[in-house]
């Protein structure tokens, strides 16, 4: 509280996340109670007014090989991710949620976060992970660790402009062409639809 407009973004750029910046610079007490209250306050959104059940996403997940474990890997808090999944109608398709607390409050696009996610998911081989995300920074981090990655969408999440970097040279998809794109990652004898999110977890 009391920070000038734009300060949170500056903290994010300097420390990787606004929360880590607030902690590092003494704006929030470094204790579980204060951190939990912050995460609760910043995610206090009317989710069910903002998101509707996504039948296409539900069907996509339904068509996946159920033996392939799927995780939600998010930079937000678990309770927020749970509310989003419930609003979308896909809460039951994932093994677990790997949130900002799970990875020690580090920024999602850090190597540390991806290694922590692998440990939580019980995966040792990075090539066994297939990562879907709409952030170029996150995709680049996944690549550094060795995860196979798929960029969802062709418009930059932060800038709102078409993506023109070499990141498109791996896999880029629009949501409607998801299954076609991901068949190249899983042979037909491995996954009944060739889906990708072996660890959506990431």
GROMACS elastic network, one bead per residue, 0.5 to 0.9 nm:
[ bonds ]
;  ai    aj funct       b0    kb
    1     4     6  0.88823   500
    1    27     6  0.79921   500
    3     6     6  0.83359   500
    3     7     6  0.61841   500
    3     8     6  0.77952   500
    3    27     6  0.88921   500
    4     7     6  0.56115   500
    4     8     6  0.83843   500
    5     8     6  0.75967   500
    5     9     6  0.88657   500
    6     9     6  0.54730   500
    6    10     6  0.65207   500
    6    11     6  0.88930   500
    7    10     6  0.50518   500
    7    11     6  0.62106   500
    7    12     6  0.85934   500
    7    18     6  0.88624   500
    8    11     6  0.50522   500
    8    12     6  0.61820   500
    8    13     6  0.87427   500
    8    17     6  0.87480   500
    8    18     6  0.55274   500
    8    19     6  0.85258   500
    8    21     6  0.80844   500
    8    22     6  0.81087   500
    9    13     6  0.62363   500
    9    14     6  0.85930   500
    9    17     6  0.84749   500
    9    18     6  0.66862   500
   10    13     6  0.51240   500
   10    14     6  0.61577   500
   10    15     6  0.85029   500
   10    18     6  0.78970   500
   10    21     6  0.86632   500
   11    14     6  0.50958   500
   11    15     6  0.58070   500
   11    16     6  0.75678   500
   11    17     6  0.68541   500
   11    18     6  0.50842   500
   11    19     6  0.80409   500
   11    20     6  0.78850   500
   11    22     6  0.70630   500
   11    25     6  0.89265   500
   12    15     6  0.54030   500
   12    19     6  0.76801   500
   12    20     6  0.77967   500
   12    21     6  0.64706   500
   12   107     6  0.89784   500
   13    16     6  0.56614   500
   13    17     6  0.71590   500
   13    18     6  0.79591   500
   13    21     6  0.88568   500
   14    17     6  0.79912   500
   14    18     6  0.85965   500
   14    21     6  0.71877   500
   15    18     6  0.70282   500
   15    19     6  0.84891   500
   15    20     6  0.60282   500
   15    21     6  0.51736   500
   15    22     6  0.89327   500
   15    24     6  0.81703   500
   15   106     6  0.89393   500
   15   107     6  0.83975   500
   16    19     6  0.86237   500
   16    20     6  0.70483   500
   16    21     6  0.75897   500
   16   106     6  0.70054   500
   16   107     6  0.51336   500
   16   108     6  0.84408   500
   16   109     6  0.84429   500
   16   110     6  0.84864   500
   17    20     6  0.53500   500
   17    21     6  0.63641   500
   17    22     6  0.87240   500
   17   105     6  0.79941   500
   17   106     6  0.71411   500
   17   107     6  0.56135   500
   17   108     6  0.87238   500
   18    21     6  0.50145   500
   18    22     6  0.61045   500
   18    23     6  0.86183   500
   19    22     6  0.50538   500
   19    23     6  0.62059   500
   19    24     6  0.84999   500
   19    28     6  0.82817   500
   19    35     6  0.80730   500
   19    38     6  0.81119   500
   19    39     6  0.85697   500
   19   105     6  0.77926   500
   20    23     6  0.50916   500
   20    24     6  0.59285   500
   20    25     6  0.84822   500
   20   105     6  0.69225   500
   20   106     6  0.75026   500
   20   107     6  0.86204   500
   21    24     6  0.50067   500
   21    25     6  0.59817   500
   21    26     6  0.83352   500
   21    27     6  0.82779   500
   22    25     6  0.54003   500
   22    26     6  0.60577   500
   22    28     6  0.55911   500
   22    29     6  0.86425   500
   23    26     6  0.52264   500
   23    27     6  0.59913   500
   23    28     6  0.50957   500
   23    29     6  0.64762   500
   23    30     6  0.60113   500
   23    35     6  0.87570   500
   24    27     6  0.77916   500
   24    28     6  0.83263   500
   24    30     6  0.85760   500
   25    28     6  0.80083   500
   26    29     6  0.65975   500
   26    30     6  0.81805   500
   28    31     6  0.85197   500
   28    34     6  0.67178   500
   28    35     6  0.75593   500
   28    38     6  0.84539   500
   29    32     6  0.87296   500
   29    33     6  0.87019   500
   29    34     6  0.59970   500
   29    35     6  0.76609   500
   30    33     6  0.86184   500
   30    34     6  0.69413   500
   30    35     6  0.70742   500
   31    34     6  0.55714   500
   31    35     6  0.62521   500
   31    36     6  0.85952   500
   32    35     6  0.51401   500
   32    36     6  0.58967   500
   32    37     6  0.84365   500
   33    36     6  0.52547   500
   33    37     6  0.61689   500
   33    38     6  0.86696   500
   34    37     6  0.51358   500
   34    38     6  0.62033   500
   34    39     6  0.87121   500
   35    38     6  0.51133   500
   35    39     6  0.62496   500
   35    40     6  0.85621   500
   36    39     6  0.51433   500
   36    40     6  0.60832   500
   36    41     6  0.85924   500
   37    41     6  0.60689   500
   37    42     6  0.86712   500
   38    41     6  0.51289   500
   38    42     6  0.61840   500
   38    43     6  0.85184   500
   39    42     6  0.54627   500
   39    43     6  0.61832   500
   39    44     6  0.85713   500
   39    76     6  0.80239   500
   39    77     6  0.64741   500
   39    80     6  0.88314   500
   40    43     6  0.54180   500
   40    44     6  0.61350   500
   40    77     6  0.81162   500
   40    79     6  0.82366   500
   40    80     6  0.82511   500
   41    44     6  0.52387   500
   41    45     6  0.87861   500
   42    45     6  0.79681   500
   43    76     6  0.81267   500
   43    77     6  0.78562   500
   43    79     6  0.86305   500
   43    80     6  0.61900   500
   44    47     6  0.85038   500
   44    80     6  0.82416   500
   45    48     6  0.87353   500
   45    49     6  0.88003   500
   45    50     6  0.85135   500
   45    80     6  0.87182   500
   46    49     6  0.54209   500
   46    50     6  0.64985   500
   46    51     6  0.88956   500
   47    50     6  0.50397   500
   47    51     6  0.59433   500
   47    52     6  0.88876   500
   47    80     6  0.86003   500
   47    83     6  0.68182   500
   47    84     6  0.64448   500
   47    87     6  0.70024   500
   48    51     6  0.53505   500
   48    52     6  0.67476   500
   48    83     6  0.81199   500
   48    84     6  0.79432   500
   48    86     6  0.87698   500
   48    87     6  0.56838   500
   48    88     6  0.87437   500
   49    52     6  0.76408   500
   49    87     6  0.89971   500
   50    87     6  0.87789   500
   51    54     6  0.84575   500
   51    84     6  0.73339   500
   51    87     6  0.59436   500
   51    88     6  0.64371   500
   52    87     6  0.59211   500
   52    88     6  0.56234   500
   52    89     6  0.81482   500
   53    57     6  0.87216   500
   53    58     6  0.83345   500
   53    86     6  0.82236   500
   53    87     6  0.58110   500
   53    89     6  0.51206   500
   53    90     6  0.81594   500
   54    57     6  0.53729   500
   54    58     6  0.61720   500
   54    59     6  0.87280   500
   54    87     6  0.85182   500
   54    88     6  0.52122   500
   54    89     6  0.66133   500
   54    90     6  0.80844   500
   55    59     6  0.61331   500
   55    60     6  0.85507   500
   55    88     6  0.81887   500
   55    89     6  0.79199   500
   56    59     6  0.51962   500
   56    60     6  0.61826   500
   56    61     6  0.87349   500
   56   176     6  0.82901   500
   57    60     6  0.50093   500
   57    61     6  0.62662   500
   57    62     6  0.84664   500
   57    88     6  0.81928   500
   57    89     6  0.87158   500
   57    90     6  0.76701   500
   57   175     6  0.86135   500
   58    61     6  0.52961   500
   58    62     6  0.60359   500
   58    63     6  0.86500   500
   58    88     6  0.80819   500
   58    89     6  0.68694   500
   58    90     6  0.58748   500
   58    93     6  0.86401   500
   59    63     6  0.60651   500
   59    64     6  0.87295   500
   60    63     6  0.52787   500
   60    64     6  0.66485   500
   60   178     6  0.83285   500
   60   179     6  0.74751   500
   60   195     6  0.83001   500
   61    64     6  0.52691   500
   61    65     6  0.85718   500
   61    66     6  0.87546   500
   61    90     6  0.79305   500
   61    93     6  0.67805   500
   61   195     6  0.86019   500
   62    65     6  0.81406   500
   62    66     6  0.80438   500
   62    93     6  0.78193   500
   63    66     6  0.82835   500
   63   192     6  0.73291   500
   63   193     6  0.63697   500
   63   195     6  0.81089   500
   64    67     6  0.85436   500
   64    68     6  0.77759   500
   64   191     6  0.68871   500
   64   192     6  0.64642   500
   64   193     6  0.60480   500
   64   194     6  0.76310   500
   64   195     6  0.58307   500
   64   196     6  0.82920   500
   64   197     6  0.86714   500
   65    68     6  0.57708   500
   65    69     6  0.88586   500
   65   190     6  0.80539   500
   65   191     6  0.51796   500
   65   192     6  0.55719   500
   65   193     6  0.72447   500
   65   194     6  0.83634   500
   65   195     6  0.76383   500
   66    69     6  0.72241   500
   66    70     6  0.88499   500
   66    93     6  0.85766   500
   66   191     6  0.87782   500
   67   191     6  0.86855   500
   68   191     6  0.80496   500
   68   197     6  0.80734   500
   68   198     6  0.55281   500
   68   199     6  0.77592   500
   69    93     6  0.89935   500
   69    94     6  0.71877   500
   69    95     6  0.62856   500
   69   121     6  0.86984   500
   69   197     6  0.82425   500
   69   198     6  0.59407   500
   69   199     6  0.60803   500
   69   200     6  0.82385   500
   69   201     6  0.86080   500
   70    93     6  0.73066   500
   70    94     6  0.50502   500
   70    95     6  0.57576   500
   70    96     6  0.76781   500
   70   197     6  0.62828   500
   70   198     6  0.57337   500
   70   200     6  0.50510   500
   70   201     6  0.58445   500
   70   202     6  0.88598   500
   71    93     6  0.86668   500
   71    94     6  0.52902   500
   71    95     6  0.55676   500
   71    96     6  0.53333   500
   71    97     6  0.58554   500
   71    98     6  0.71035   500
   71   121     6  0.77646   500
   71   197     6  0.82877   500
   71   198     6  0.82692   500
   71   199     6  0.53548   500
   71   202     6  0.68223   500
   72    81     6  0.81484   500
   72    94     6  0.68709   500
   72    95     6  0.81790   500
   72    96     6  0.65377   500
   72    98     6  0.59907   500
   72    99     6  0.80011   500
   72   199     6  0.78968   500
   72   200     6  0.56428   500
   72   202     6  0.64099   500
   73    76     6  0.88978   500
   73    96     6  0.87714   500
   73    97     6  0.61238   500
   73    99     6  0.61048   500
   73   100     6  0.86690   500
   73   108     6  0.85005   500
   73   117     6  0.74195   500
   73   199     6  0.86892   500
   73   200     6  0.69091   500
   74    77     6  0.74611   500
   74    78     6  0.81638   500
   74    81     6  0.74641   500
   74    97     6  0.74866   500
   74    98     6  0.62141   500
   74    99     6  0.50067   500
   74   100     6  0.67012   500
   74   108     6  0.73120   500
   74   201     6  0.81575   500
   74   202     6  0.76347   500
   75    98     6  0.84662   500
   75    99     6  0.57852   500
   75   100     6  0.50192   500
   75   101     6  0.87691   500
   75   105     6  0.85207   500
   75   106     6  0.86600   500
   75   107     6  0.69632   500
   75   108     6  0.55466   500
   75   109     6  0.89551   500
   76    79     6  0.86381   500
   76    80     6  0.67944   500
   76    81     6  0.69295   500
   76    99     6  0.58976   500
   76   100     6  0.56681   500
   76   101     6  0.85502   500
   77    80     6  0.53869   500
   77    81     6  0.63644   500
   77    82     6  0.87337   500
   77    98     6  0.87294   500
   77    99     6  0.53994   500
   77   100     6  0.58716   500
   77   101     6  0.70153   500
   78    81     6  0.51216   500
   78    82     6  0.60864   500
   78    83     6  0.86593   500
   78    97     6  0.64255   500
   78    98     6  0.73827   500
   78    99     6  0.55149   500
   78   100     6  0.78709   500
   78   101     6  0.81570   500
   78   102     6  0.89409   500
   79    82     6  0.50891   500
   79    83     6  0.63107   500
   79    84     6  0.87585   500
   80    83     6  0.52056   500
   80    84     6  0.63372   500
   80    85     6  0.87295   500
   81    84     6  0.50703   500
   81    85     6  0.61393   500
   81    86     6  0.85396   500
   81    97     6  0.75373   500
   81    99     6  0.81661   500
   82    85     6  0.51532   500
   82    86     6  0.61079   500
   82    87     6  0.85595   500
   82    91     6  0.69297   500
   82    97     6  0.80320   500
   83    86     6  0.51199   500
   83    87     6  0.61250   500
   83    88     6  0.86282   500
   83    91     6  0.85774   500
   84    87     6  0.50933   500
   84    88     6  0.61797   500
   84    89     6  0.85267   500
   84    90     6  0.88252   500
   84    91     6  0.83325   500
   85    88     6  0.50991   500
   85    89     6  0.60419   500
   85    90     6  0.52911   500
   85    92     6  0.84469   500
   86    90     6  0.61578   500
   86    91     6  0.51316   500
   86    92     6  0.85095   500
   87    90     6  0.78804   500
   87    91     6  0.83636   500
   88    91     6  0.77027   500
   89    92     6  0.81037   500
   90    93     6  0.58583   500
   90    94     6  0.80712   500
   91    94     6  0.66869   500
   92    95     6  0.81418   500
   94    97     6  0.75542   500
   94   200     6  0.84528   500
   94   201     6  0.86003   500
   95   121     6  0.88049   500
   95   201     6  0.88945   500
   96   121     6  0.83823   500
   96   201     6  0.81529   500
   97   102     6  0.87441   500
   97   201     6  0.74640   500
   98   101     6  0.80217   500
   98   102     6  0.57596   500
   98   103     6  0.74917   500
   98   117     6  0.65436   500
   98   120     6  0.76800   500
   98   121     6  0.85508   500
   98   201     6  0.70302   500
   98   202     6  0.83288   500
   99   102     6  0.51999   500
   99   103     6  0.67940   500
   99   105     6  0.85044   500
   99   117     6  0.89016   500
  100   103     6  0.55480   500
  100   104     6  0.65591   500
  100   106     6  0.68272   500
  100   107     6  0.76158   500
  100   108     6  0.75459   500
  100   113     6  0.85162   500
  101   104     6  0.51730   500
  101   105     6  0.51494   500
  101   106     6  0.82853   500
  102   105     6  0.73618   500
  102   113     6  0.87627   500
  102   116     6  0.77666   500
  102   117     6  0.79022   500
  102   120     6  0.81593   500
  103   106     6  0.62220   500
  103   107     6  0.85639   500
  103   108     6  0.83779   500
  103   112     6  0.76706   500
  103   113     6  0.53878   500
  103   114     6  0.82410   500
  103   115     6  0.86938   500
  103   116     6  0.55846   500
  103   117     6  0.68669   500
  103   120     6  0.88928   500
  104   107     6  0.89576   500
  104   113     6  0.78905   500
  104   116     6  0.85109   500
  105   108     6  0.86135   500
  105   113     6  0.85356   500
  106   109     6  0.84758   500
  106   110     6  0.71062   500
  106   112     6  0.73465   500
  106   113     6  0.62393   500
  107   110     6  0.57220   500
  107   112     6  0.85028   500
  107   113     6  0.68021   500
  108   111     6  0.81978   500
  108   112     6  0.83601   500
  108   113     6  0.55534   500
  108   114     6  0.73249   500
  108   137     6  0.88178   500
  108   138     6  0.66964   500
  108   141     6  0.84253   500
  109   112     6  0.85176   500
  109   113     6  0.70578   500
  109   114     6  0.77894   500
  109   135     6  0.88900   500
  109   137     6  0.57649   500
  109   139     6  0.78882   500
  109   140     6  0.77475   500
  109   141     6  0.53605   500
  109   142     6  0.78576   500
  110   113     6  0.53999   500
  110   114     6  0.67784   500
  110   115     6  0.89099   500
  110   137     6  0.88577   500
  110   138     6  0.78985   500
  110   141     6  0.61211   500
  110   142     6  0.87324   500
  111   114     6  0.52724   500
  111   115     6  0.62166   500
  111   116     6  0.85700   500
  111   141     6  0.60705   500
  111   142     6  0.76876   500
  111   144     6  0.74238   500
  111   145     6  0.66276   500
  112   115     6  0.52099   500
  112   116     6  0.60986   500
  112   117     6  0.85879   500
  113   116     6  0.50848   500
  113   117     6  0.61455   500
  113   118     6  0.87423   500
  114   118     6  0.63097   500
  114   119     6  0.87147   500
  114   141     6  0.76223   500
  114   142     6  0.68722   500
  114   145     6  0.72501   500
  114   202     6  0.74393   500
  115   118     6  0.51510   500
  115   119     6  0.63443   500
  115   120     6  0.87270   500
  115   126     6  0.88906   500
  115   145     6  0.76188   500
  116   119     6  0.50974   500
  116   120     6  0.62069   500
  116   121     6  0.86151   500
  117   120     6  0.51170   500
  117   121     6  0.61287   500
  117   122     6  0.85018   500
  117   123     6  0.86135   500
  117   201     6  0.74033   500
  117   202     6  0.72733   500
  118   121     6  0.50951   500
  118   122     6  0.59869   500
  118   123     6  0.50703   500
  118   124     6  0.67598   500
  118   125     6  0.85566   500
  118   126     6  0.76423   500
  118   129     6  0.83549   500
  118   201     6  0.85601   500
  118   202     6  0.86151   500
  119   122     6  0.50337   500
  119   123     6  0.61324   500
  119   124     6  0.73563   500
  120   123     6  0.78117   500
  121   199     6  0.81595   500
  121   201     6  0.78862   500
  123   126     6  0.72180   500
  123   128     6  0.74734   500
  123   129     6  0.79191   500
  124   127     6  0.89084   500
  124   128     6  0.81320   500
  125   128     6  0.55043   500
  125   129     6  0.76012   500
  125   146     6  0.85523   500
  125   147     6  0.87233   500
  126   129     6  0.55355   500
  126   130     6  0.86293   500
  126   142     6  0.89718   500
  126   145     6  0.66894   500
  126   146     6  0.52239   500
  126   147     6  0.50604   500
  126   148     6  0.80052   500
  127   130     6  0.74322   500
  127   145     6  0.88825   500
  127   146     6  0.58345   500
  127   147     6  0.50624   500
  127   148     6  0.61199   500
  128   147     6  0.71694   500
  128   148     6  0.78528   500
  128   198     6  0.71463   500
  128   199     6  0.79951   500
  129   146     6  0.83749   500
  129   147     6  0.52718   500
  129   148     6  0.62005   500
  129   149     6  0.82715   500
  129   196     6  0.89369   500
  129   197     6  0.76493   500
  129   198     6  0.57240   500
  129   199     6  0.52583   500
  129   200     6  0.79360   500
  129   201     6  0.81108   500
  129   202     6  0.76628   500
  130   142     6  0.89581   500
  130   147     6  0.59432   500
  130   149     6  0.55489   500
  130   150     6  0.75043   500
  130   185     6  0.82971   500
  130   196     6  0.60912   500
  130   197     6  0.52947   500
  130   198     6  0.53550   500
  130   199     6  0.55985   500
  130   200     6  0.65612   500
  130   201     6  0.81753   500
  130   202     6  0.72700   500
  131   139     6  0.76603   500
  131   142     6  0.72178   500
  131   147     6  0.67376   500
  131   148     6  0.61697   500
  131   150     6  0.60274   500
  131   151     6  0.83634   500
  131   196     6  0.79680   500
  131   197     6  0.62708   500
  131   198     6  0.78016   500
  131   199     6  0.64895   500
  131   200     6  0.55276   500
  131   201     6  0.68908   500
  132   139     6  0.78787   500
  132   148     6  0.89007   500
  132   149     6  0.60047   500
  132   151     6  0.59760   500
  132   152     6  0.64017   500
  132   196     6  0.83145   500
  132   197     6  0.68862   500
  132   199     6  0.88213   500
  132   200     6  0.62365   500
  132   201     6  0.84251   500
  132   202     6  0.67124   500
  133   136     6  0.78957   500
  133   138     6  0.69422   500
  133   139     6  0.66135   500
  133   149     6  0.79237   500
  133   150     6  0.66475   500
  133   151     6  0.54364   500
  133   152     6  0.55898   500
  133   153     6  0.87032   500
  133   200     6  0.88121   500
  133   202     6  0.77743   500
  134   138     6  0.79615   500
  134   139     6  0.79376   500
  134   150     6  0.85184   500
  134   151     6  0.55673   500
  134   153     6  0.63098   500
  134   154     6  0.83385   500
  134   155     6  0.84360   500
  134   156     6  0.75890   500
  134   157     6  0.64798   500
  135   138     6  0.52690   500
  135   139     6  0.62751   500
  135   140     6  0.86775   500
  135   151     6  0.72975   500
  135   152     6  0.81553   500
  135   156     6  0.71121   500
  135   157     6  0.61840   500
  135   158     6  0.81208   500
  136   140     6  0.60668   500
  136   141     6  0.85629   500
  136   151     6  0.73438   500
  136   156     6  0.76069   500
  136   157     6  0.83903   500
  136   163     6  0.88044   500
  136   167     6  0.71161   500
  137   140     6  0.51527   500
  137   141     6  0.62525   500
  137   142     6  0.86971   500
  138   141     6  0.50535   500
  138   142     6  0.62098   500
  138   143     6  0.86676   500
  138   202     6  0.89962   500
  139   142     6  0.50731   500
  139   143     6  0.62722   500
  139   144     6  0.87611   500
  139   147     6  0.89184   500
  139   148     6  0.89781   500
  139   149     6  0.61907   500
  139   150     6  0.73887   500
  139   151     6  0.67993   500
  139   167     6  0.79569   500
  140   143     6  0.50889   500
  140   144     6  0.63278   500
  140   145     6  0.88979   500
  140   149     6  0.85829   500
  140   167     6  0.77630   500
  141   144     6  0.51505   500
  141   145     6  0.65794   500
  141   146     6  0.87887   500
  141   147     6  0.87729   500
  142   145     6  0.53304   500
  142   146     6  0.63045   500
  142   147     6  0.51769   500
  142   148     6  0.72762   500
  142   149     6  0.66876   500
  142   202     6  0.80210   500
  143   147     6  0.53731   500
  143   148     6  0.66390   500
  143   149     6  0.68027   500
  144   147     6  0.75967   500
  146   149     6  0.89101   500
  147   202     6  0.88603   500
  148   170     6  0.86531   500
  148   185     6  0.84562   500
  149   170     6  0.73086   500
  149   171     6  0.70265   500
  149   172     6  0.88801   500
  150   168     6  0.88548   500
  150   170     6  0.70117   500
  150   172     6  0.56283   500
  150   173     6  0.71879   500
  150   181     6  0.88711   500
  150   182     6  0.83915   500
  150   196     6  0.87056   500
  151   154     6  0.76992   500
  151   167     6  0.78709   500
  151   168     6  0.73792   500
  151   170     6  0.81418   500
  151   171     6  0.61438   500
  151   173     6  0.62486   500
  151   174     6  0.86746   500
  152   155     6  0.89253   500
  152   171     6  0.85311   500
  152   172     6  0.58030   500
  152   173     6  0.50006   500
  152   174     6  0.58819   500
  152   175     6  0.67085   500
  152   178     6  0.84314   500
  153   156     6  0.80526   500
  153   157     6  0.88602   500
  153   163     6  0.88363   500
  153   172     6  0.65191   500
  153   173     6  0.54400   500
  153   175     6  0.69837   500
  154   157     6  0.89730   500
  154   161     6  0.85065   500
  154   162     6  0.58229   500
  154   163     6  0.54541   500
  154   164     6  0.83830   500
  154   168     6  0.81706   500
  154   172     6  0.70154   500
  154   173     6  0.73523   500
  154   174     6  0.72590   500
  155   158     6  0.88169   500
  155   159     6  0.80837   500
  155   160     6  0.57715   500
  155   161     6  0.53369   500
  155   163     6  0.53692   500
  156   159     6  0.53625   500
  156   161     6  0.53624   500
  156   162     6  0.60557   500
  156   163     6  0.57349   500
  157   160     6  0.57209   500
  157   161     6  0.81061   500
  158   161     6  0.83686   500
  159   162     6  0.86584   500
  160   163     6  0.88705   500
  161   164     6  0.89472   500
  163   166     6  0.88222   500
  163   167     6  0.82318   500
  163   168     6  0.77274   500
  164   167     6  0.79129   500
  164   168     6  0.73850   500
  165   168     6  0.65140   500
  165   169     6  0.84495   500
  166   169     6  0.54442   500
  166   170     6  0.81939   500
  167   170     6  0.63639   500
  167   171     6  0.80568   500
  167   172     6  0.82058   500
  168   171     6  0.60370   500
  168   172     6  0.56239   500
  169   172     6  0.77261   500
  171   181     6  0.73763   500
  171   182     6  0.85073   500
  172   181     6  0.79868   500
  173   176     6  0.79185   500
  173   177     6  0.61791   500
  173   178     6  0.60502   500
  173   181     6  0.67829   500
  174   177     6  0.55745   500
  174   178     6  0.65622   500
  175   178     6  0.53232   500
  175   179     6  0.87908   500
  176   179     6  0.80204   500
  177   180     6  0.56001   500
  177   181     6  0.62908   500
  177   182     6  0.88009   500
  178   181     6  0.53481   500
  178   182     6  0.62698   500
  178   183     6  0.88955   500
  178   195     6  0.80636   500
  178   196     6  0.86482   500
  179   182     6  0.52577   500
  179   183     6  0.63590   500
  179   193     6  0.70995   500
  179   194     6  0.68503   500
  179   195     6  0.58378   500
  179   196     6  0.78938   500
  180   183     6  0.56752   500
  180   184     6  0.80490   500
  180   193     6  0.88359   500
  180   194     6  0.79438   500
  180   195     6  0.83781   500
  181   184     6  0.65451   500
  181   185     6  0.82864   500
  181   194     6  0.87315   500
  181   195     6  0.84462   500
  181   196     6  0.86674   500
  182   185     6  0.54109   500
  182   186     6  0.71106   500
  182   193     6  0.86703   500
  182   194     6  0.58967   500
  182   195     6  0.52124   500
  182   196     6  0.51496   500
  182   197     6  0.84954   500
  183   186     6  0.55012   500
  183   187     6  0.68039   500
  183   188     6  0.77063   500
  183   191     6  0.86029   500
  183   193     6  0.69358   500
  183   195     6  0.58677   500
  183   196     6  0.72728   500
  184   187     6  0.69673   500
  184   194     6  0.70815   500
  184   195     6  0.87059   500
  184   196     6  0.86744   500
  185   194     6  0.68642   500
  185   195     6  0.74686   500
  185   196     6  0.62801   500
  186   189     6  0.80444   500
  186   190     6  0.60426   500
  186   191     6  0.60590   500
  186   192     6  0.89285   500
  186   193     6  0.84183   500
  186   195     6  0.66319   500
  186   196     6  0.68359   500
  187   190     6  0.53943   500
  187   191     6  0.65751   500
  187   192     6  0.86614   500
  187   193     6  0.89148   500
  187   194     6  0.62404   500
  188   191     6  0.55221   500
  188   192     6  0.60034   500
  188   193     6  0.69346   500
  188   194     6  0.59395   500
  189   192     6  0.70551   500
  189   194     6  0.87510   500
  190   193     6  0.88785   500
  190   194     6  0.75138   500
  191   195     6  0.65060   500
  191   196     6  0.86406   500
  192   195     6  0.76410   500
  193   196     6  0.89493   500
  195   198     6  0.78700   500
  196   199     6  0.80752   500
  196   200     6  0.79141   500
  197   201     6  0.75864   500
  197   202     6  0.84055   500
  198   201     6  0.78366   500
  199   202     6  0.59523   500
